[in-house]
């Protein structure tokens, strides 16, 4: 903690500190943390924000130091036992095992990219993805993100388990099937003659699109992308965004890029939509080329 605080205080200065001063300062900190200096720095930044009406200007080093002391984004509290609980429930009730898809990306906060994660939990036999509206977030809200992927995984598992056990805003009961009985969480999915599965809510569709992007990206050796969403202008609600693939040598630089979109979630949704459309078209072109090559082979 002492070294973090020292870095924080040191980084408030614009010029490098002499080595002798650094050694003296470290010796002083070892005797006690200079809370007054830290409080004074924070008060000055608060006053700056009050005067300008904008976030206080901090260097990258200062932001990094602050992020080690406080959470820029508060995570939803969730126990770390829900993944195992969900698997146990599915095994006990002879339900196909859940599948998890992890998405990592950088969220721009006060000019600093903060790594965040979302995890999609899929119940294949129920054709359901979690979190979804009513299970994890409300209508109009964004899908929750977490600083650690394992926490996001447990959150998704908790929502799936709540749905299976009939807890939450919406219960896992569909319309009557062709036999006349109610379809519950522990009933098998309807067959081809039964009632079709209802369309997914907007949040679940977002997750399904990201899952499809991850699948296509792996198939075509691009990798799973991160989505970089940043403010277009300081202090406005306009956002720029683009996908960032691990292997992007054959991807056009303008692919999936959006600029000046009102709303962070809207910008991210548009990046995802454009990315999925491009990947689907790229797969179609590759398949057409394969068929053309096969047709041209001599018999």
Secondary structure, DSSP 8 states (H G I E B T S, - for coil): -HHHHHHHHHTTSSS---HHHHHHHHHHHHH---HHHHHHHHHHHHHHHHHHSS-----HHHHHHHHHHS-SS------TTHHHHHHHHHHHTT----EEEEEEEEEEETTEEEEEEEEEEEEGGGTEEESEETBEE-TT-----BSSHHHHHHHHHHHHHHHHTT-SSS-S--S--TTSS---TTS----TTS-------HHHHHHHHHHHHHHHHHHTT----EEEEEESSTTSSEEEEEEE-SS-TTS-TTTT-EEEEESHHHHHHHHHHHHHHHHHHHHHHHHHHHHHHHHHS--
